[in-house]
């Protein structure tokens, strides 16, 4: 009997007994931890990716992702046990697997909006190898109705099979944060599952109940698709509100973080933390995904204004830097500026859409000499293209610098001994805290402290 014909208990038993094979298409930041979650649930897993370097490493038991907890150890273990293997073969692995999960990128860093080329290539290949009773799950972020329209059409056309009758199809959005992905998948949140129909929904829900300890929320595909987009837009809008308030606080020389603490003591207020920009492959793109609905007679002025505010925060950070320099009696042109952090999120090496690069580009255009340092990144081609220097350590980055900009909330930066490191700054000097991670009281009095929304010290 196939998955669609089995009861929920029978599906779970087959998975836990290792009788099901899951193919995960896309072995990036989320796809690889997701593969481990299925392995830990009992499945055999085939990892599929078009990058031959990644495939070679994985088949040797070496994880290309080293900053996600438990991932490197798990890959070594399951590769040695022969329960996990990786390949570049798309169609063949569809033929050999029972469950196919699509976790490829649908965004391009330099562009805005949804780019379907990667997901369509994968769906066509899956369709060519699709068998009766198989299940296809899309976890990549897509606009509303994509699963039920474009994905369904591609799979049915390539396979000659009918959804719900011959195979299952569902959308189940990833709900994770870089740096804790495996924990988020297994422990932290319920899994949203949107089935194309009742058979698909119930089968996929039964599968995910084996890995998501918080359970499954079963809805239709459109609801699942838009829930993911709304989650991201909610955060984007609230970050933009915090950034707007922070700008006001900077103008009034009021400490936003003190205001936030006081205001958030009321249960109906949840002010977010402002910062120098929003990065990653999700939040900056979801407002543009939502624009797919504008043709339905819907306008999104609040959503798009929030996106505009957040996209301009790197520019605002540089403006704050220039204003601070002027108060010190200096100009930006010819001044050495140290930028600490390239990753968009702390304690990771993930630089996708990071505002740090936009800050550095703006600094370079203003004539500054820029040295960047990130403890998780050794080399960076994009940085070279901008014309900035990659420092080997904090000391090299800040030596003889006039301005130090914190662009990433790495733990190492939170723990810096400013009494020690500021000795090598070119005085008078300043710190521009783009992530509000520094306690101003720990900054020596002879160093000017400026933060996004913070009272100048």
Order of alpha helices (4+ residues) and beta strands (2+ residues): alpha-beta-alpha-beta-alpha-alpha-beta-alpha-beta-alpha-beta-alpha-beta-beta-alpha-beta-alpha-alpha-alpha-alpha-alpha-beta-alpha-beta-alpha-beta-alpha-beta-alpha-alpha-beta-beta
